[in-house]
Amino acid sequence: MGYRTKADEVAYQLDRARGLTRYVPADPIRRRLQRFVDADVPVKALARSTGLSAPALQAILSGDRTTVQRRTATRVSGLTLTDVYDQQQSGHVPKVGAVRRVHALMAMGWTKDHIAEAGATSLPRVLSGPGNLITLEKWREIKTVYEELSMTPGPSPATRARARNRGYAPPLAWDDHTIDDPRAEPQTDVSVAAGAETIDMVAVDRAIARTGEATSLTPAERTEVVRGMAARGASDRQIGQHLDIVDRTVLRSRQRHNIPSPLRPPTAHDQTDWDCLEARAITSEATGRAGRTRRSDEVGLRPSPAPRR
């Protein structure tokens, strides 16, 4: 078998060692790609984001391809509308995500004037303009302002109260990877939603150990992965890299579900790979046990002090 690069050969050997096949059924990927097409994402933009050629993408969408490479499936499974818009070069995008971001900032107490001064210069057209599309430039302006302000309370209690009365969801109710999805709903009642959803703890454990696909987790299962990794000392950045999401999304998930931050903040010497972190933890624990055993042996072998005369 020939390989294009050494990395391809290493990836193949790792897949064999893990018992993973190189090709998987295309139907789940076809359905996910169709969601992007239904959301008015141009095929060229979708091809650019997935790393596929436009003909290959069309072949999957039409059903001509019955299998796809596992790495292609993984890349498509983790792709979000926000990712696609970020990589899009020009054109228009649905404005639903931009409107949600503005409303979320208002729920934090940021007035429209504050949001405009921060760089979102076309709020009236975005919020009240005709049609469901806005230019990519306007979407990026609002996304940038949202990223700057969404973790800081705004100065206007009146704006916050009006937003609450209108039912605007705050930033903590949205995940960064779903806020642009027209079918997504804000998590305004987390306790009920989380309790009503079945959690596959086997899938959670596999995702933490990287023996399963993290991108196939439900939101509740993803939360349990965050909870489990945080309890083991992983930073938000490490958890985000493990789940292929940004660390700000991890932070919001922890805040929403009252998950404590890691006990030890990451240092410059930390590895970013969770597998390395786990290996160091296991080694450290084993070393600690050995040290405790050795000290116990030394105590047991230590001669008793001579009795006082």
BELZI-V341784 format. One record per pair of residues at least 6 apart in sequence whose C-alpha atoms are under 7 Angstrom apart, sorted by sequence separation. I is the first residue (numbers start at 1). GAP is how many residues later the second one is. D is the distance in whole Angstrom. If there is no record, write none. Layout:
BEGIN
i->I gap->GAP d->D
i->I gap->GAP d->D
END
This chain:
BEGIN
i->3 gap->6 d->6
i->15 gap->6 d->7
i->47 gap->6 d->6
i->59 gap->6 d->6
i->178 gap->6 d->6
i->206 gap->6 d->5
i->207 gap->6 d->6
i->240 gap->6 d->5
i->254 gap->6 d->7
i->271 gap->6 d->7
i->47 gap->7 d->6
i->116 gap->7 d->7
i->207 gap->7 d->5
i->240 gap->7 d->5
i->126 gap->8 d->7
i->203 gap->9 d->7
i->44 gap->10 d->6
i->47 gap->10 d->6
i->229 gap->10 d->7
i->237 gap->10 d->5
i->240 gap->10 d->6
i->43 gap->11 d->7
i->236 gap->11 d->5
i->174 gap->12 d->5
i->173 gap->13 d->5
i->174 gap->13 d->7
i->226 gap->13 d->7
i->173 gap->14 d->5
i->236 gap->14 d->6
i->173 gap->15 d->6
i->236 gap->15 d->6
i->122 gap->16 d->7
i->169 gap->17 d->6
i->204 gap->17 d->6
i->208 gap->17 d->6
i->204 gap->20 d->7
i->120 gap->21 d->5
i->150 gap->21 d->6
i->199 gap->21 d->6
i->200 gap->21 d->7
i->204 gap->21 d->6
i->119 gap->22 d->6
i->120 gap->22 d->5
i->199 gap->22 d->6
i->197 gap->23 d->7
i->50 gap->25 d->7
i->120 gap->25 d->7
i->50 gap->26 d->6
i->119 gap->26 d->6
i->194 gap->26 d->6
i->34 gap->27 d->7
i->99 gap->27 d->7
i->118 gap->27 d->6
i->235 gap->27 d->6
i->99 gap->28 d->6
i->234 gap->28 d->6
i->214 gap->29 d->6
i->233 gap->29 d->5
i->30 gap->30 d->6
i->115 gap->30 d->7
i->223 gap->30 d->7
i->233 gap->30 d->6
i->235 gap->30 d->7
i->30 gap->31 d->5
i->95 gap->31 d->7
i->230 gap->31 d->6
i->231 gap->31 d->6
i->233 gap->31 d->6
i->235 gap->31 d->6
i->227 gap->32 d->6
i->230 gap->32 d->5
i->242 gap->32 d->7
i->238 gap->34 d->6
i->49 gap->35 d->6
i->238 gap->35 d->7
i->238 gap->36 d->7
i->95 gap->37 d->6
i->46 gap->38 d->7
i->49 gap->38 d->7
i->94 gap->38 d->6
i->95 gap->38 d->5
i->26 gap->39 d->7
i->45 gap->39 d->7
i->94 gap->39 d->4
i->95 gap->39 d->6
i->26 gap->40 d->5
i->93 gap->40 d->5
i->94 gap->40 d->6
i->25 gap->41 d->6
i->26 gap->41 d->4
i->92 gap->41 d->6
i->93 gap->41 d->6
i->98 gap->41 d->6
i->105 gap->41 d->7
i->25 gap->42 d->4
i->26 gap->42 d->5
i->92 gap->42 d->5
i->93 gap->42 d->6
i->24 gap->43 d->5
i->25 gap->43 d->6
i->45 gap->43 d->6
i->92 gap->43 d->4
i->93 gap->43 d->6
i->23 gap->44 d->6
i->24 gap->44 d->6
i->29 gap->44 d->6
i->91 gap->44 d->6
i->92 gap->44 d->5
i->98 gap->44 d->6
i->109 gap->44 d->6
i->110 gap->44 d->4
i->23 gap->45 d->5
i->24 gap->45 d->6
i->91 gap->45 d->6
i->98 gap->45 d->7
i->101 gap->45 d->6
i->105 gap->45 d->6
i->108 gap->45 d->5
i->109 gap->45 d->4
i->110 gap->45 d->6
i->111 gap->45 d->7
i->23 gap->46 d->4
i->24 gap->46 d->6
i->90 gap->46 d->6
i->108 gap->46 d->5
i->109 gap->46 d->6
i->110 gap->46 d->6
i->22 gap->47 d->6
i->23 gap->47 d->5
i->29 gap->47 d->7
i->109 gap->47 d->5
i->22 gap->48 d->5
i->109 gap->48 d->6
i->111 gap->48 d->6
i->110 gap->49 d->7
i->109 gap->50 d->5
i->109 gap->51 d->4
i->108 gap->52 d->6
i->106 gap->53 d->6
i->107 gap->53 d->5
i->106 gap->54 d->6
i->107 gap->56 d->5
i->106 gap->57 d->6
i->107 gap->57 d->6
i->107 gap->61 d->6
i->107 gap->62 d->7
i->108 gap->62 d->6
i->107 gap->63 d->5
i->104 gap->64 d->6
i->103 gap->65 d->6
i->104 gap->65 d->5
i->105 gap->65 d->7
i->103 gap->66 d->7
i->104 gap->66 d->4
i->104 gap->67 d->5
i->176 gap->73 d->6
i->175 gap->74 d->6
i->172 gap->80 d->6
i->97 gap->82 d->5
i->97 gap->83 d->4
i->96 gap->84 d->6
i->172 gap->84 d->6
i->96 gap->86 d->6
i->82 gap->95 d->6
i->80 gap->97 d->6
i->82 gap->98 d->6
i->81 gap->99 d->6
i->81 gap->100 d->7
i->78 gap->137 d->6
i->77 gap->138 d->6
END
